[in-house]
Amino acid sequence: MTETLLISPSRLVMRDGAGYDVLDSEARSVSLIHEEAITWAGSFSFPNFVYGTRIYDYSSGGTGGGPPFQERCTTYVNLIGQDWGPAESSPYTLADEVLGEVPAGTDFLDVQQLLTWTPPEQIFTLDVVPLTADGTQTSAVGGSIPCEFWGPIRRLAEVVLVGTEVRLRRYQSVAAGNHRIKQIETKYNGSVFYLPPDPPFPHTVFWQYGAGNASPCSSSGSIALGSSWTGTLTITPARLTA
């Protein structure tokens, strides 16, 4: 509610009870074009990441002498650092989706979102929490829709203006480094012997599960890290006044 109205020959200011200027003729303002609003209903998705495997071998004894010891190998699905987006090369390209067109001269978009989320597979016991309100209508300030931020993974969508086209743009990334995200297999061998088996023990050990030997842990594993968002985007074009 307006509490104060200030009028001068060259300026008009309306101020509310909290002291905020709700209208100032000298300030830049937004003129929404409601009749040209776009209502988009559908879904957008983020694909699975590119990942590899990594083998970890462990033994509980040394190679300098002593009785037989236990050997263990464990393999994991391993994520590596990567960036996806519209300007990235294949297979990391995420193409824009055209949502509609707005009148020439539009230089601002008011974006309201109402989206629900289908999450990716959980990484170990790490909870995956969406950044955008799931199932609640909110304003996408500046057209930005932060989607996911968990572990090494980041995901973002945004509504952008390209000429008179309104486009949905997606980005996703994995932080630099190697990230073990899912255990594939663990094997134990309780009878790993030195060769030859008699003293003095040399520094040569028979490895059953070592990488590249006859029976290592499996390196074939996968994880479903794709996710999707479904709902509506209401996009109202506007013009900024000088």
N, C-alpha and C positions, 0 to 999 in steps of 0.2 A: 504494500500500500504506500502511495506517495505521501510523504510528510511535508516535503519542501519543494516549492516550484520557484526556480530562479530564472528571471527573464531579463535580458538586456537587448539592445538593438541588434547585436550580432550573435547571440548565444541563448540557448534554452537548455536548462538542466533540471531534471526531475530526480529528487533524492528521497530514499526511503527512510524509515524510522531508525535503521541501524547505521545510517550515514553513508550508504552506498549509492552511487549515482546509477540509476536504472536507465536513464536516457541523458545523453549529452550530445548536442548538435555538432560539437567540434570533434567528437570521437568517431572512429571508424565503426560502422555498424553493418549488420547483415540483414539483407532483404530476402527472405525465403520465397521461393516460387512454388507454392503448395500444389498448384494444378499440374505441375510437371514432375511430381514425385514418382519414383520408381519403387515398386514393391517386388522384391525378388524372393521366391520361395524355392528351396532346394537344399543341396548339401555340397560341401566341399571337403576334400580329404587331403591327408598327408601320407605319402607312401612310406613303405618300410625303408630302413636305411641299408646302406651297403656295409656288410660286416664280414669278418673272417673268423678263423679259429686260432687258438693259441694253446700249446701243450706245455704243461708244467710237470716236471719229473722231480721226485724227492726220494731220498734214501735216508734211513735212520742210522746207518753206520758209515764209517769211513773206509777207505781203500788201503789202509796201511797195515791191516792184520786183524785177527780176531775171528769170531764165529760167524756163521751166516747171519744176514740181517734182512730186514724187510724193505721192500721197495714199493713206492706208490707213484702212480701217474694220475693227473687230473687234467681234463680239458674243459675249456670254456668257449662260449660264443663271445667274440671280442669285437667291440665297436672301436673304430678309429675316427680321428677328427675328420669332419667333412662339412661342407656348406652347400645348401641347395637354394635355388631361387630362379627367377626368370632370366637372369643374365649368365647363369652358370652353364658350363658345357655338359653334354650327355655323359653319364646317366643322371646328372644332378640338376637337370633343367625342370623347373616347375612353371609351366606356361600360364599366362594370364587368362582369366575367364571374363568375357564381356558380359556385363549385367544389363546394359541398356545405354541410351543416349539422353543427353540433356541439352537445353538450348545453348546456342552460341553466346558467349559472354559470361557463362557460369564460371565463377572462380572460387567457389566454396561448396562443400557438400556436408549436409547434416545427416549423420548415419545413426539409425536406431537399430539395435540387434535383439533378436529373441532366438537363441540357439540352444540346442541340446547336444550332448557330447557322447560319442562312442570311444572309450579310451583304448590305448594299446595294452598289450600284455604286460603284466607287472614284472619289474626287474627285482629279483630276489624278494625282499620284504619291503622294498621302497614304495611308499604310497605315491600314486600319480594323481596330482591335484590340478584341475583346470584353473587357468588364470582369469578366464572370462566366466561371468555368472552363468551357471548351467541351468537353463530353463527360466531365466529371469530377464525381462526386457531392460536393457541398459543403453546408454549412449556410447557409441564408439568415438571417443574424442579424437579429432583429427583423422578419422577414418581408420584408426588403428585398432586391431582386435588381437590382443595378446592371448595365445591359446594354451601353451604348455611350457613349463619351466621345471624340470625335475632331473636329478642326477646330472649327466653331462648333456642333456637334450634341451633344445630351445625350439619353440614353434610360434610363428606369428602370421596372421593374415591382415591385409589392409585393403581398404576401398580407396582407389585412386582415380583421378581425373586425367585422361590422356586425350587432349583435344576436346571433343564433345562426347567421347566414350567414357562410361563408368566401368572400371575394371576391378575384379577381385584378384589380388596378388598374394602369393604364399611364399614363406621362407621357413626353412628348418635347418638346424645345424647340430653337430656334435662337437663338444669342446676338444681341443687338441690333445693327443695322447692315445693310450690304449685303455679300454674300459671293459673289464670282465663283467658281463651282464647276465650270463646264464650258464650254469654248470651242465656239461654234456655227459661226462662219465668219469668215474673214479675206479681204478683197479688196484688191488694189492697182491703182492707176491711174497709169501712168508718164507720162501726158500731160495733166496738169491745167494749164490755161492761164489767164492773166489775161484779163479782158474789159474793154476791148478789148485786143488782143494787142500793140499798139504803145506805146512810151513816150510820155508819162510813164505808168507803171503806176498805176492806181487801187487802192483797197482793196477791190475786188470780185473774187471768184474764182469760177470755175465749179467746183462740187463735184459730182462724179459719185456719190460714195458717201455723202455726208452724209445724216444721218437726215432723212426726209421728202422726199428727192429721188427721182429716177427709178429709181436702181439701188442702193439701200443694201444693206448686209449683211442676211442673213436674221435675223429676230428670232424664228423658230419653232424652239424647241429644248426638249428634255426630258432628265431624268435620273431613273433609278430608285433612289430612296433608301429604299424600304421594306425592312424586314428581318423575320425571324421566328425564333422559338425553339421547338424541339420536344423533348419528353421527358416526364419524370414529376416531379410534386411530391408528396412525402409529408408530410402535415400532421397532426400529433398535437396534439389539444387538451390543455389543462392548466389547473390551478387554482393560483393563488399562495396560499401560506399566509401568514398575518399574522405 
